[in-house]
Amino acid sequence: MHQKEILTIVLKTACLDNRLSKSEILRGYRSFSSALSDSRVYKSDFFKIYISDHKPTVTRSTKFSPLSNIVKVGFIVSKKLIRTSVNRNYLKRVIKEIYRTNKSAISFTGSKIVLISFNESFLYQFSKFRQKVNFQLLNSDYLNLLNRMRESTTT
């Protein structure tokens, strides 16, 4: 192999590690409700993270191997506080991007299911003032929450 071909292979594999594939996303009402019922909750100024150790409910559309190290992740934005689907989907895209860029940081939990949502106070302020969110502020708050989670699981 030439050096250029090796470099392109390395770059492609580095890019693949950061992707959020469809098989990693939790889907279905039963999967979400079972994950929410048996989970630990961690809160910060902007986020709530639910962590469950149970394997996800397998439906026809999802294939899950208990031996795989894939973390199933779900993204929650309340319809009660954010009425319009445009704003709900925008906030879900923001959460997905924050998770995707910091995907390796959550692997320390060893959990099978992670649900990420915004705090009610943040959602209320967003719906009332209709402002775009500050991505850097949310990203740093998410990383601080993960650090607190890491400290609480090690002690």
SULRA-V623980 format. One record per pair of residues at least 4 apart in sequence whose C-alpha atoms are under 6 Angstrom apart, sorted by the first residue. I is the first residue (numbers start at 1). J is the second residue. D is the distance in whole Angstrom. If there is no record, write none. Layout:
i	j	d
I	J	D
I	J	D
//
This chain:
i	j	d
24	72	5
25	72	5
25	73	5
25	74	6
26	72	5
26	73	5
26	74	5
30	34	6
31	56	6
31	57	5
35	52	6
39	50	6
39	51	5
39	52	4
40	50	6
40	51	5
41	49	6
41	50	5
42	48	6
42	49	5
43	47	6
43	48	5
46	118	6
46	119	5
46	122	6
47	117	6
47	118	4
47	119	5
48	116	6
48	117	5
48	118	6
48	119	6
49	115	6
49	116	5
50	114	6
50	115	5
51	114	5
52	113	5
53	111	5
53	112	5
55	112	6
58	62	6
71	112	5
71	113	6
72	112	6
72	113	5
73	113	6
73	114	5
73	115	6
74	115	5
75	115	6
75	116	5
75	117	6
76	117	5
79	83	6
82	127	6
85	89	6
96	100	6
99	103	5
125	129	6
126	130	5
//
